[in-house]
């Protein structure tokens, strides 16, 4: 699994936790938002491999 795929998986998990957390009034919403932010940072800082 590459970094970009991992970041997209974190983002999807974050969206799910954020939606569930706000409906249940639990701290899961904060964790979801934090995961979305982490996924954004990973996607923004991921480098492309040079072509051979």
N, C-alpha and C positions, 0 to 999 in steps of 0.2 A: 504494500500500500504506500503510495507516494504522499508527499506532504499536502498537495492540493486536494487529493481525495480525502485525506484525514481531516483537513480543514472543512471541507464540505460536509462531512459526517458530523463534525462538532457543531457546525452551524445548524444542521437539521435537528440534532439532539437539543440544541439550545432553544430553537423555536418551539419544539414540543414541550420542553420544560417550562418555558415562559408562559405559553398558553395554559398549561395545566396549573402552574403556580398561581396565576392570577384568578383562576376560577376557584381554587381551593384555599386561597389566602395563606399560602405557605411560603417559606423562603426559596422554594424551587424557582420562582419567577426571577429572583436575583441571580441564581446560579445559571438560569437560562440566558439571561442578558449577558452575563460574564462570558459564557461559552460562545455566544454570537460575536462578542468583541474579540475574543481570542481567535476565532476563526477568521475574522476580518484582518487581524494583524498577521496571521500566518499566510493568508492569501496575498496580502500587500507586500510581504517581505520574501516570498518564495522566488527563487531565481530559476531562470530557464537554463537547461543544460546546453552546452555548446554542441552544435551539429558536427558530426564526424564525417 
